[in-house]
């Protein structure tokens, strides 16, 4: 940063500290973040729409007949861009944010955060079966991180403003401020206190105002609830809840299973070819898998399943309602496959809207089956379409409250509140018991780096072991005599531990001052006793690459020792003391909760 810019920034910060309290400044930043995230969401939407308009024009007159190869072209463009221009891998937005919160104090590299602004519209615009909400949250969070770096705010404030970006993206895309707020709390594990509530509300409101300013009252879904809650339909809501739970488990397992399959291919071009071929085949038979699928949801809500399904090789027999049900079931099954194949082939996007598409299809299928069994039952297909979306969001993302408020705000009504609670609670409970962590945080959870609503676990996760390692210990060799040990180590150190290392700096033992206290003044032993007879093996060590604060704390608890050696790359690196670890924990707790 140039000298003039530093002076300019210093003056702004100085004026801020003098005239604006920290609380009010956070509120102002939350408004700024909400406004910026709203603009980012609009930018993503308009860029994607522009690409779709070009592809649907006369410029590419053959696209109607060969639309199923267009996503492959889009993925190829993304591949060329990432490999030869920016030379960076595409990273999933929300897992990237969660990782930055847990291990990097919320600091996100701009190249990772802003890259989706280019790649996501190309992927989705060319028909990739993913969504735009994740990239909007990712880019908004990166902007929040940059704003926090600029104004030198605390880590806790950075976490909150990243949550504000997520709330703002949901609010802008769906025009649902409450759902955005709840999403930030559920997915990012923010504490819902007055301190966090107001910034989240301000960000949601400023983002939705931005959306209204540029788009007017245009919304993704237009639907009014005409059929109210009927107590006699409760068994069907329970059935749908169980169905969405099973679908959620399938969705998650399929997601990680397909990604694991593609990991076998070391070269990205192979992943592109295999993923692109799979997507093309699926699109040929199931056209609604093309793109985000928001039009598909709207068609189902309007009761027009023929338009929703589109042109397929089975058009001649779609007069049979069970064929329609079978095709919708195919969409339910293969949406997760098409979405994951898009990611595995190198595409950029999110999973939130594909989850809604899959849920809407499943809900519609359940309602059609009920209505056509010939048992005299009749339920609202549109309502079940909405409930299916909520059930999948609750089951896949483990965000039941987000799903309830989202559907309530989409319909501008609370008529479905009871059915929503029944369906989402069942879906969430079953899927949570079967799969403990959602798609966003599973990998972090397996590494022990997941931030949760448990403050103690969160503080341990946020702690950086590097800050606790002490390296000012004098090492000695196994062949040192007692005199060498005393003159070259004990006399020059204020420590009472001396790590013993071989010629390759591998730890072979530890000498404690207590071990030599009885003989250290006996000069007759100075040349007779060597270190290898005085040292004790260290049965418990800390592995720099594997251990975290939580596992280290447990090692101290299990062993009862006061110091443990740290091994880095197989060699001795330093020590961590229990007092240093507890001091670091206390300071992090104060910073996080103060």
Order of alpha helices (4+ residues) and beta strands (2+ residues): alpha-alpha-alpha-alpha-alpha-alpha-alpha-alpha-alpha-alpha-alpha-alpha-alpha-alpha-alpha-alpha-alpha-alpha-alpha-alpha-alpha-beta-alpha-beta-beta-alpha-alpha-beta-alpha-beta-beta-alpha
